[in-house]
Amino acid sequence: MNKKENDEISKDNVVFVGRKSTMAYVLAVVTQMNQGVDEVIVKARGKAISKAVDVAEIVRNKFVSDAKIDDIKISTEEVTSEDGKQLKVSAIEIKLKK
């Protein structure tokens, strides 16, 4: 991602998927889109990746019918575990656009 793209994406339009229920994240994305945000990014790491895909599909198919998947990025991130070890985890970013 170049600097210009990074400046255009504010942290407000990013939803980080984690341990909450899928519908909690769907609500967050739908709320942002209903408030006029044209682009929302759904991010997740590790086991939450499948939940992020579910969130994007539920938003697209049930709530915001004109939402399209604009881009999907996958990567590997290094994180430090509680015992200090470096771990590599998969990550995904799904960009939804109206």
N, C-alpha and C positions, 0 to 999 in steps of 0.2 A: 504494500500500500504506500503510495507516495504521499508527500506532505500535504498536498492540496486535498486529496481524498480524506486524509486523516482530520484536517481542519473542518471539513464539511460534516463529518459524523460526530455529533455531540454525544456525550455519555447518556443523555436523556433517552435516546432512542435505541439503547441496547438492553436486551433482556437476558440475564444470565440464568440458565436453567440449572437447578440443583436438586435439593431434596423435597421441595414442596410438591403438591399434587400437580398433575399436568394442567388441570383446568385453572389453577392459580396463574400459571404462566400464559395460558391462552387469554385470560381476562386482562393481564397486563398488556399484551400485544394489541388486543382489540380496543382497549381503552385508549392507548396511544394513537391508534389509527383513527378512532372516532374524534380525537381532539385535533385532527388535522395534520398529523405527522405522515408524510408520504412514504417514509422508509423506516423500517424497524429491523434491527439485527438480532437474531436469536443465537446466543452463544452457549456452548456446553463443552465439558471435558469428561473423558472417561465413560463411566457407566451412564451418565446423563445424556449422552449423544442420542440414544434412541428416543428419549423423552423429548429432546429438542426437535427431532424430526416429526414426532407426533404433534407437538405444539404447532409447528408450521403447517402441517396438513389439516389439522382441525380448524385453524384460523382460515385457511384458504377455502376449505370445502363447506364449512358450516356457518361462519360468521361474516367474513369479508370476501364475498364472492369475486370482487374485482381485484383482489390481491394476487400478485404473481411472485414466483420465486425468481429473483433477479440474479442472484449469484450464490454459490456455495463454495466455501473454502475449507479445506481440511489441512491440519498441521499436527505436529508433535511438539509438545511443550515439556520443559523440564521443571519439575516441582520438587521441593524438599519435603520428605515425609517427616512425621513426628519424631522419629528416631535419628533424623539428620541425614538419611540417605537420599541421593538424587534419583528420582524416578522419572521416566518418560511416559507421558500420557497423551493419548490422542485428543484432538480438539476439533470442533466444527463451528463454523459461522454460516448461518443461513440468512440471506438478505431478502426480506419481503418488501415489495413495493406495490403501491396502489396505482 
